[in-house]
């Protein structure tokens, strides 16, 4: 084997290794992003009532919302601000919260409609479980009793409904999380 052949083999091996490393890093980044989106969705649901109350009592009205800033962009930027940006973030917090909550409310309605018109009984149950958990704030045991399900079904329904709602809230980007399952 001559030097050219060795160089060619080494170059191909190096390129393949680099592509595999890049692909692995990209997959890890997408997984982390999807996990963050799901976590953000669950936090929005967990604090939905207080955030909605905040919006209703805010100094700014819904008409003051800057329509050029997209809810998904706002959600994606949460937690990425520097100290200098933090003060500006506080100033725009009310408008951003109203924008996010308006979007979340619409997606909750879409999800409810999806579940109500689904041919699958579990879709309707999943919405009821989601609602009982996050909005009615019922205990797990009470939800399980009301739905006549065991805890594993409760957790599966909660996970499935959160993932579906996350896909709706984050749009096409959120769907990639569902496709990876």
N, CA and C atoms as a LAMMPS dump frame, in Angstrom:
ITEM: TIMESTEP
0
ITEM: NUMBER OF ATOMS
543
ITEM: BOX BOUNDS ff ff ff
-5.0000000000000000e+02 5.0000000000000000e+02
-5.0000000000000000e+02 5.0000000000000000e+02
-5.0000000000000000e+02 5.0000000000000000e+02
ITEM: ATOMS id mol type element x y z
1 1 1 N 0.849 -1.17 0
2 1 2 C 0 0 0
3 1 3 C 0.899 1.239 0
4 2 1 N 0.63 2.176 -0.887
5 2 2 C 1.471 3.37 -0.962
6 2 3 C 0.888 4.496 -0.094
7 3 1 N 1.627 5.575 -0.004
8 3 2 C 1.242 6.709 0.854
9 3 3 C -0.107 7.316 0.451
10 4 1 N -0.365 7.414 -0.823
11 4 2 C -1.625 7.997 -1.295
12 4 3 C -2.823 7.169 -0.837
13 5 1 N -2.681 5.855 -0.934
14 5 2 C -3.763 4.981 -0.501
15 5 3 C -3.974 5.082 1.004
16 6 1 N -2.881 5.135 1.75
17 6 2 C -2.967 5.282 3.209
18 6 3 C -3.613 6.613 3.569
19 7 1 N -3.196 7.679 2.882
20 7 2 C -3.762 9.003 3.136
21 7 3 C -5.249 9.032 2.814
22 8 1 N -5.632 8.381 1.721
23 8 2 C -7.034 8.337 1.33
24 8 3 C -7.857 7.587 2.374
25 9 1 N -7.379 6.45 2.815
26 9 2 C -8.081 5.643 3.822
27 9 3 C -8.187 6.424 5.135
28 10 1 N -7.074 7.057 5.532
29 10 2 C -7.068 7.84 6.77
30 10 3 C -8.026 9.026 6.662
31 11 1 N -8.029 9.688 5.516
32 11 2 C -8.924 10.826 5.309
33 11 3 C -10.385 10.415 5.375
34 12 1 N -10.717 9.303 4.74
35 12 2 C -12.087 8.805 4.767
36 12 3 C -12.501 8.408 6.185
37 13 1 N -11.597 7.75 6.888
38 13 2 C -11.886 7.344 8.268
39 13 3 C -12.077 8.571 9.161
40 14 1 N -11.215 9.576 8.977
41 14 2 C -11.332 10.809 9.762
42 14 3 C -12.629 11.544 9.462
43 15 1 N -12.986 11.631 8.198
44 15 2 C -14.235 12.304 7.81
45 15 3 C -15.434 11.558 8.367
46 16 1 N -15.395 10.227 8.292
47 16 2 C -16.508 9.426 8.822
48 16 3 C -16.641 9.623 10.333
49 17 1 N -15.524 9.619 11.031
50 17 2 C -15.543 9.816 12.484
51 17 3 C -16.067 11.208 12.839
52 18 1 N -15.642 12.211 12.079
53 18 2 C -16.109 13.575 12.329
54 18 3 C -17.612 13.688 12.101
55 19 1 N -18.109 13.098 11.032
56 19 2 C -19.55 13.128 10.751
57 19 3 C -20.344 12.395 11.833
58 20 1 N -19.835 11.265 12.272
59 20 2 C -20.515 10.518 13.333
60 20 3 C -20.535 11.315 14.636
61 21 1 N -19.432 11.97 14.965
62 21 2 C -19.367 12.789 16.18
63 21 3 C -20.326 13.972 16.082
64 22 1 N -20.356 14.615 14.914
65 22 2 C -21.254 15.749 14.723
66 22 3 C -22.705 15.303 14.817
67 23 1 N -23.033 14.161 14.199
68 23 2 C -24.393 13.643 14.234
69 23 3 C -24.805 13.31 15.662
70 24 1 N -23.909 12.701 16.415
71 24 2 C -24.207 12.357 17.805
72 24 3 C -24.455 13.618 18.628
73 25 1 N -23.619 14.625 18.435
74 25 2 C -23.789 15.878 19.171
75 25 3 C -25.1 16.559 18.782
76 26 1 N -25.431 16.542 17.497
77 26 2 C -26.668 17.147 17.018
78 26 3 C -27.872 16.432 17.614
79 27 1 N -27.835 15.098 17.663
80 27 2 C -28.927 14.309 18.246
81 27 3 C -29.09 14.629 19.73
82 28 1 N -27.973 14.747 20.449
83 28 2 C -28.02 15.09 21.869
84 28 3 C -28.607 16.479 22.078
85 29 1 N -28.23 17.412 21.215
86 29 2 C -28.752 18.777 21.304
87 29 3 C -30.26 18.791 21.056
88 30 1 N -30.732 18.055 20.051
89 30 2 C -32.163 17.986 19.752
90 30 3 C -32.92 17.345 20.912
91 31 1 N -32.345 16.292 21.502
92 31 2 C -32.988 15.627 22.63
93 31 3 C -33.099 16.581 23.815
94 32 1 N -32.03 17.327 24.073
95 32 2 C -32.046 18.302 25.169
96 32 3 C -33.092 19.39 24.902
97 33 1 N -33.153 19.858 23.659
98 33 2 C -34.121 20.885 23.283
99 33 3 C -35.55 20.365 23.469
100 34 1 N -35.798 19.119 23.057
101 34 2 C -37.125 18.537 23.213
102 34 3 C -37.477 18.358 24.681
103 35 1 N -36.506 17.954 25.49
104 35 2 C -36.722 17.816 26.923
105 35 3 C -37.05 19.168 27.544
106 36 1 N -36.343 20.201 27.113
107 36 2 C -36.592 21.557 27.616
108 36 3 C -37.989 22.019 27.232
109 37 1 N -38.39 21.745 26.007
110 37 2 C -39.737 22.142 25.558
111 37 3 C -40.807 21.432 26.377
112 38 1 N -40.624 20.15 26.614
113 38 2 C -41.592 19.408 27.402
114 38 3 C -41.631 19.944 28.83
115 39 1 N -40.473 20.229 29.397
116 39 2 C -40.406 20.793 30.743
117 39 3 C -41.108 22.154 30.773
118 40 1 N -40.849 23 29.767
119 40 2 C -41.507 24.306 29.694
120 40 3 C -43.02 24.147 29.598
121 41 1 N -43.479 23.186 28.819
122 41 2 C -44.918 22.94 28.698
123 41 3 C -45.502 22.559 30.041
124 42 1 N -44.832 21.666 30.746
125 42 2 C -45.335 21.243 32.061
126 42 3 C -45.325 22.393 33.067
127 43 1 N -44.32 23.25 32.992
128 43 2 C -44.282 24.404 33.892
129 43 3 C -45.398 25.402 33.552
130 44 1 N -45.664 25.596 32.269
131 44 2 C -46.768 26.464 31.865
132 44 3 C -48.098 25.915 32.38
133 45 1 N -48.265 24.606 32.294
134 45 2 C -49.489 23.993 32.792
135 45 3 C -49.578 24.088 34.312
136 46 1 N -48.468 23.809 34.969
137 46 2 C -48.442 23.836 36.433
138 46 3 C -48.783 25.234 36.968
139 47 1 N -48.291 26.258 36.289
140 47 2 C -48.489 27.632 36.754
141 47 3 C -49.533 28.378 35.925
142 48 1 N -50.324 27.64 35.166
143 48 2 C -51.305 28.245 34.259
144 48 3 C -52.23 29.223 34.98
145 49 1 N -52.808 28.791 36.088
146 49 2 C -53.78 29.617 36.804
147 49 3 C -53.155 30.916 37.288
148 50 1 N -51.977 30.836 37.877
149 50 2 C -51.343 32.06 38.383
150 50 3 C -50.872 32.955 37.239
151 51 1 N -50.398 32.357 36.139
152 51 2 C -49.995 33.167 34.985
153 51 3 C -51.198 33.852 34.341
154 52 1 N -52.306 33.147 34.271
155 52 2 C -53.519 33.731 33.701
156 52 3 C -54.003 34.885 34.579
157 53 1 N -53.958 34.688 35.877
158 53 2 C -54.352 35.754 36.812
159 53 3 C -53.413 36.95 36.676
160 54 1 N -52.142 36.68 36.519
161 54 2 C -51.154 37.74 36.309
162 54 3 C -51.513 38.559 35.076
163 55 1 N -51.84 37.869 33.988
164 55 2 C -52.194 38.554 32.741
165 55 3 C -53.459 39.4 32.899
166 56 1 N -54.419 38.858 33.607
167 56 2 C -55.684 39.584 33.793
168 56 3 C -55.513 40.825 34.656
169 57 1 N -54.537 40.808 35.547
170 57 2 C -54.327 41.941 36.449
171 57 3 C -53.154 42.826 36.05
172 58 1 N -52.55 42.525 34.913
173 58 2 C -51.382 43.283 34.462
174 58 3 C -51.784 44.695 34.038
175 59 1 N -50.806 45.592 34.104
176 59 2 C -51.022 46.974 33.71
177 59 3 C -51.283 47.059 32.211
178 60 1 N -50.555 46.252 31.437
179 60 2 C -50.716 46.25 29.988
180 60 3 C -51.946 45.433 29.613
181 61 1 N -52.528 45.765 28.502
182 61 2 C -53.666 44.998 28.013
183 61 3 C -53.212 44.105 26.868
184 62 1 N -54.078 43.203 26.466
185 62 2 C -53.762 42.321 25.343
186 62 3 C -53.544 43.118 24.065
187 63 1 N -54.181 44.275 23.957
188 63 2 C -54.015 45.087 22.746
189 63 3 C -52.623 45.694 22.663
190 64 1 N -51.889 45.726 23.769
191 64 2 C -50.543 46.296 23.771
192 64 3 C -49.485 45.27 23.368
193 65 1 N -49.908 44.034 23.148
194 65 2 C -48.973 42.971 22.822
195 65 3 C -48.347 43.226 21.457
196 66 1 N -47.017 43.093 21.403
197 66 2 C -46.272 43.245 20.158
198 66 3 C -46.45 41.975 19.344
199 67 1 N -47.224 42.07 18.282
200 67 2 C -47.529 40.877 17.493
201 67 3 C -46.342 40.387 16.672
202 68 1 N -45.27 41.176 16.594
203 68 2 C -44.112 40.739 15.81
204 68 3 C -43.294 39.687 16.548
205 69 1 N -43.452 39.591 17.856
206 69 2 C -42.709 38.591 18.626
207 69 3 C -43.564 37.336 18.744
208 70 1 N -43.067 36.24 18.245
209 70 2 C -43.82 34.993 18.203
210 70 3 C -43.716 34.269 19.546
211 71 1 N -44.827 33.663 20.001
212 71 2 C -44.82 32.962 21.29
213 71 3 C -43.729 31.905 21.384
214 72 1 N -43.503 31.15 20.325
215 72 2 C -42.48 30.096 20.369
216 72 3 C -41.094 30.709 20.546
217 73 1 N -40.832 31.843 19.885
218 73 2 C -39.532 32.512 20.046
219 73 3 C -39.349 32.986 21.484
220 74 1 N -40.416 33.492 22.077
221 74 2 C -40.34 33.924 23.476
222 74 3 C -40.029 32.727 24.362
223 75 1 N -40.763 31.633 24.147
224 75 2 C -40.549 30.433 24.955
225 75 3 C -39.138 29.882 24.796
226 76 1 N -38.627 29.917 23.567
227 76 2 C -37.278 29.403 23.312
228 76 3 C -36.214 30.26 23.985
229 77 1 N -36.484 31.547 24.168
230 77 2 C -35.472 32.446 24.717
231 77 3 C -35.48 32.502 26.242
232 78 1 N -36.437 31.858 26.878
233 78 2 C -36.497 31.891 28.34
234 78 3 C -35.213 31.333 28.934
235 79 1 N -34.675 32.04 29.865
236 79 2 C -33.473 31.582 30.537
237 79 3 C -32.179 31.836 29.798
238 80 1 N -32.223 32.552 28.69
239 80 2 C -31.011 32.793 27.915
240 80 3 C -30.514 34.231 28.037
241 81 1 N -30.997 34.979 29.004
242 81 2 C -30.616 36.384 29.046
243 81 3 C -29.428 36.626 29.976
244 82 1 N -28.648 37.643 29.625
245 82 2 C -27.511 38.064 30.443
246 82 3 C -28.023 39.04 31.501
247 83 1 N -27.138 39.48 32.395
248 83 2 C -27.542 40.418 33.445
249 83 3 C -28.071 41.72 32.854
250 84 1 N -27.435 42.189 31.783
251 84 2 C -27.86 43.441 31.147
252 84 3 C -29.248 43.291 30.536
253 85 1 N -29.5 42.118 29.974
254 85 2 C -30.793 41.877 29.345
255 85 3 C -31.895 41.617 30.371
256 86 1 N -31.499 41.268 31.584
257 86 2 C -32.467 40.906 32.608
258 86 3 C -33.417 42.06 32.934
259 87 1 N -32.879 43.282 33.073
260 87 2 C -33.712 44.443 33.383
261 87 3 C -34.712 44.682 32.266
262 88 1 N -34.254 44.601 31.024
263 88 2 C -35.157 44.764 29.883
264 88 3 C -36.196 43.649 29.859
265 89 1 N -35.775 42.461 30.265
266 89 2 C -36.68 41.326 30.321
267 89 3 C -37.809 41.57 31.316
268 90 1 N -37.476 42.167 32.457
269 90 2 C -38.496 42.489 33.452
270 90 3 C -39.5 43.488 32.88
271 91 1 N -38.996 44.482 32.158
272 91 2 C -39.881 45.489 31.565
273 91 3 C -40.855 44.873 30.572
274 92 1 N -40.364 43.933 29.794
275 92 2 C -41.22 43.349 28.765
276 92 3 C -41.929 42.08 29.248
277 93 1 N -41.736 41.735 30.507
278 93 2 C -42.285 40.5 31.058
279 93 3 C -43.796 40.404 30.909
280 94 1 N -44.492 41.461 31.201
281 94 2 C -45.951 41.427 31.139
282 94 3 C -46.436 41.152 29.724
283 95 1 N -45.899 41.879 28.772
284 95 2 C -46.319 41.695 27.383
285 95 3 C -45.959 40.293 26.897
286 96 1 N -44.78 39.836 27.25
287 96 2 C -44.353 38.505 26.83
288 96 3 C -45.228 37.431 27.476
289 97 1 N -45.559 37.599 28.735
290 97 2 C -46.408 36.63 29.426
291 97 3 C -47.787 36.581 28.79
292 98 1 N -48.339 37.744 28.457
293 98 2 C -49.638 37.792 27.786
294 98 3 C -49.562 37.084 26.437
295 99 1 N -48.501 37.318 25.695
296 99 2 C -48.335 36.673 24.389
297 99 3 C -48.276 35.16 24.546
298 100 1 N -47.46 34.697 25.485
299 100 2 C -47.322 33.26 25.721
300 100 3 C -48.658 32.657 26.152
301 101 1 N -49.322 33.288 27.111
302 101 2 C -50.558 32.729 27.64
303 101 3 C -51.681 32.737 26.602
304 102 1 N -51.724 33.746 25.756
305 102 2 C -52.713 33.757 24.68
306 102 3 C -52.485 32.558 23.769
307 103 1 N -51.233 32.309 23.438
308 103 2 C -50.875 31.165 22.59
309 103 3 C -51.219 29.846 23.291
310 104 1 N -50.869 29.715 24.55
311 104 2 C -51.134 28.488 25.301
312 104 3 C -52.641 28.235 25.386
313 105 1 N -53.411 29.276 25.662
314 105 2 C -54.866 29.13 25.738
315 105 3 C -55.442 28.617 24.416
316 106 1 N -54.967 29.155 23.307
317 106 2 C -55.443 28.705 21.992
318 106 3 C -55.069 27.248 21.756
319 107 1 N -53.855 26.863 22.123
320 107 2 C -53.416 25.482 21.905
321 107 3 C -54.157 24.515 22.832
322 108 1 N -54.512 24.961 24.028
323 108 2 C -55.323 24.123 24.913
324 108 3 C -56.695 23.866 24.286
325 109 1 N -57.257 24.883 23.662
326 109 2 C -58.553 24.718 22.982
327 109 3 C -58.422 23.761 21.8
328 110 1 N -57.326 23.889 21.049
329 110 2 C -57.084 22.988 19.915
330 110 3 C -56.946 21.559 20.431
331 111 1 N -56.188 21.375 21.508
332 111 2 C -55.99 20.038 22.058
333 111 3 C -57.309 19.459 22.565
334 112 1 N -58.101 20.271 23.231
335 112 2 C -59.398 19.814 23.726
336 112 3 C -60.285 19.381 22.562
337 113 1 N -60.332 20.182 21.522
338 113 2 C -61.131 19.845 20.344
339 113 3 C -60.628 18.547 19.702
340 114 1 N -59.316 18.414 19.6
341 114 2 C -58.728 17.183 19.055
342 114 3 C -59.191 15.973 19.861
343 115 1 N -59.1 16.072 21.167
344 115 2 C -59.463 14.95 22.038
345 115 3 C -60.961 14.644 21.969
346 116 1 N -61.784 15.686 21.918
347 116 2 C -63.235 15.49 21.874
348 116 3 C -63.702 14.883 20.554
349 117 1 N -62.979 15.147 19.479
350 117 2 C -63.386 14.633 18.17
351 117 3 C -62.631 13.366 17.77
352 118 1 N -61.74 12.915 18.616
353 118 2 C -60.973 11.705 18.338
354 118 3 C -61.876 10.477 18.432
355 119 1 N -61.54 9.469 17.668
356 119 2 C -62.273 8.206 17.731
357 119 3 C -61.792 7.339 18.896
358 120 1 N -60.733 7.773 19.541
359 120 2 C -60.137 6.983 20.614
360 120 3 C -60.597 7.497 21.978
361 121 1 N -61.143 6.586 22.782
362 121 2 C -61.617 6.951 24.119
363 121 3 C -60.469 7.44 24.999
364 122 1 N -59.259 6.89 24.785
365 122 2 C -58.129 7.301 25.628
366 122 3 C -57.728 8.756 25.39
367 123 1 N -57.984 9.283 24.187
368 123 2 C -57.68 10.698 23.941
369 123 3 C -58.564 11.587 24.799
370 124 1 N -59.85 11.262 24.882
371 124 2 C -60.751 12.034 25.737
372 124 3 C -60.322 11.92 27.198
373 125 1 N -59.972 10.699 27.611
374 125 2 C -59.525 10.486 28.992
375 125 3 C -58.247 11.28 29.268
376 126 1 N -57.331 11.293 28.315
377 126 2 C -56.07 12.018 28.513
378 126 3 C -56.311 13.508 28.733
379 127 1 N -57.26 14.061 27.999
380 127 2 C -57.58 15.471 28.229
381 127 3 C -58.173 15.66 29.626
382 128 1 N -59.073 14.755 30.026
383 128 2 C -59.677 14.861 31.362
384 128 3 C -58.604 14.74 32.448
385 129 1 N -57.664 13.818 32.252
386 129 2 C -56.574 13.644 33.219
387 129 3 C -55.722 14.907 33.272
388 130 1 N -55.368 15.455 32.12
389 130 2 C -54.588 16.695 32.059
390 130 3 C -55.328 17.82 32.787
391 131 1 N -56.598 17.957 32.491
392 131 2 C -57.403 19.034 33.099
393 131 3 C -57.515 18.847 34.608
394 132 1 N -57.81 17.619 35.022
395 132 2 C -57.941 17.344 36.46
396 132 3 C -56.63 17.587 37.189
397 133 1 N -55.526 17.242 36.554
398 133 2 C -54.209 17.397 37.17
399 133 3 C -53.793 18.857 37.281
400 134 1 N -53.839 19.585 36.167
401 134 2 C -53.282 20.931 36.146
402 134 3 C -54.279 22.036 36.448
403 135 1 N -55.544 21.838 36.155
404 135 2 C -56.508 22.915 36.334
405 135 3 C -57.399 22.714 37.553
406 136 1 N -57.844 21.491 37.761
407 136 2 C -58.654 21.205 38.949
408 136 3 C -57.782 20.925 40.162
409 137 1 N -56.477 20.667 39.913
410 137 2 C -55.484 20.403 40.96
411 137 3 C -55.895 19.244 41.878
412 138 1 N -56.455 18.203 41.272
413 138 2 C -56.862 17.032 42.045
414 138 3 C -55.655 16.15 42.355
415 139 1 N -55.785 15.371 43.397
416 139 2 C -54.731 14.424 43.756
417 139 3 C -54.76 13.255 42.779
418 140 1 N -53.595 12.643 42.614
419 140 2 C -53.468 11.527 41.686
420 140 3 C -54.473 10.431 42.009
421 141 1 N -54.595 10.09 43.272
422 141 2 C -55.527 9.023 43.677
423 141 3 C -56.959 9.372 43.293
424 142 1 N -57.338 10.63 43.445
425 142 2 C -58.698 11.049 43.097
426 142 3 C -58.933 10.986 41.58
427 143 1 N -57.912 11.359 40.819
428 143 2 C -58.024 11.287 39.357
429 143 3 C -58.146 9.829 38.928
430 144 1 N -57.311 8.974 39.502
431 144 2 C -57.358 7.546 39.169
432 144 3 C -58.721 6.949 39.511
433 145 1 N -59.266 7.312 40.661
434 145 2 C -60.588 6.814 41.048
435 145 3 C -61.665 7.32 40.095
436 146 1 N -61.631 8.608 39.774
437 146 2 C -62.65 9.2 38.904
438 146 3 C -62.61 8.602 37.494
439 147 1 N -61.414 8.293 37.017
440 147 2 C -61.261 7.758 35.659
441 147 3 C -61.221 6.23 35.632
442 148 1 N -61.227 5.625 36.817
443 148 2 C -61.149 4.17 36.94
444 148 3 C -59.901 3.627 36.222
445 149 1 N -58.76 4.235 36.548
446 149 2 C -57.476 3.831 35.974
447 149 3 C -56.467 3.614 37.091
448 150 1 N -55.381 2.914 36.787
449 150 2 C -54.32 2.757 37.782
450 150 3 C -53.283 3.874 37.599
451 151 1 N -52.352 3.933 38.523
452 151 2 C -51.35 5.005 38.502
453 151 3 C -50.495 4.989 37.232
454 152 1 N -50.16 3.815 36.739
455 152 2 C -49.327 3.755 35.532
456 152 3 C -50.068 4.363 34.341
457 153 1 N -51.369 4.138 34.26
458 153 2 C -52.167 4.741 33.188
459 153 3 C -52.238 6.247 33.378
460 154 1 N -52.379 6.689 34.636
461 154 2 C -52.38 8.126 34.924
462 154 3 C -51.078 8.768 34.415
463 155 1 N -49.939 8.172 34.777
464 155 2 C -48.65 8.744 34.371
465 155 3 C -48.473 8.702 32.85
466 156 1 N -48.904 7.628 32.227
467 156 2 C -48.816 7.535 30.767
468 156 3 C -49.711 8.594 30.116
469 157 1 N -50.946 8.742 30.617
470 157 2 C -51.853 9.758 30.075
471 157 3 C -51.286 11.155 30.264
472 158 1 N -50.719 11.404 31.424
473 158 2 C -50.135 12.716 31.71
474 158 3 C -48.965 12.998 30.761
475 159 1 N -48.115 11.981 30.544
476 159 2 C -46.984 12.136 29.633
477 159 3 C -47.457 12.359 28.201
478 160 1 N -48.382 11.541 27.744
479 160 2 C -48.878 11.644 26.37
480 160 3 C -49.56 12.982 26.116
481 161 1 N -50.381 13.432 27.047
482 161 2 C -51.079 14.705 26.848
483 161 3 C -50.102 15.878 26.896
484 162 1 N -49.117 15.813 27.77
485 162 2 C -48.106 16.875 27.841
486 162 3 C -47.287 16.937 26.562
487 163 1 N -46.934 15.77 26.023
488 163 2 C -46.157 15.74 24.788
489 163 3 C -46.959 16.271 23.607
490 164 1 N -48.223 15.908 23.537
491 164 2 C -49.069 16.384 22.454
492 164 3 C -49.26 17.895 22.559
493 165 1 N -49.498 18.368 23.764
494 165 2 C -49.667 19.803 23.967
495 165 3 C -48.369 20.552 23.672
496 166 1 N -47.247 19.972 24.02
497 166 2 C -45.952 20.574 23.715
498 166 3 C -45.768 20.701 22.21
499 167 1 N -46.176 19.665 21.481
500 167 2 C -46.09 19.714 20.018
501 167 3 C -46.963 20.832 19.467
502 168 1 N -48.129 21.024 20.036
503 168 2 C -49.01 22.099 19.587
504 168 3 C -48.428 23.474 19.932
505 169 1 N -47.912 23.62 21.133
506 169 2 C -47.376 24.905 21.575
507 169 3 C -46.148 25.301 20.763
508 170 1 N -45.265 24.338 20.49
509 170 2 C -44.019 24.645 19.8
510 170 3 C -44.087 24.419 18.291
511 171 1 N -45.238 24.011 17.79
512 171 2 C -45.42 23.862 16.352
513 171 3 C -44.603 22.735 15.773
514 172 1 N -44.146 22.926 14.547
515 172 2 C -43.417 21.879 13.818
516 172 3 C -42.187 21.411 14.588
517 173 1 N -41.523 22.325 15.301
518 173 2 C -40.353 21.928 16.081
519 173 3 C -40.747 20.969 17.198
520 174 1 N -41.912 21.187 17.785
521 174 2 C -42.378 20.312 18.838
522 174 3 C -42.748 18.942 18.33
523 175 1 N -43.134 18.841 17.065
524 175 2 C -43.488 17.547 16.498
525 175 3 C -42.3 16.612 16.42
526 176 1 N -41.102 17.149 16.281
527 176 2 C -39.925 16.276 16.187
528 176 3 C -39.737 15.48 17.455
529 177 1 N -40.164 16.019 18.575
530 177 2 C -40.07 15.281 19.839
531 177 3 C -40.99 14.07 19.805
532 178 1 N -42.152 14.24 19.212
533 178 2 C -43.094 13.134 19.125
534 178 3 C -42.604 12.075 18.143
535 179 1 N -41.971 12.507 17.052
536 179 2 C -41.485 11.572 16.045
537 179 3 C -40.348 10.71 16.585
538 180 1 N -39.58 11.238 17.53
539 180 2 C -38.425 10.509 18.056
540 180 3 C -38.838 9.422 19.044
541 181 1 N -40.068 9.389 19.467
542 181 2 C -40.543 8.391 20.421
543 181 3 C -40.747 7.059 19.785
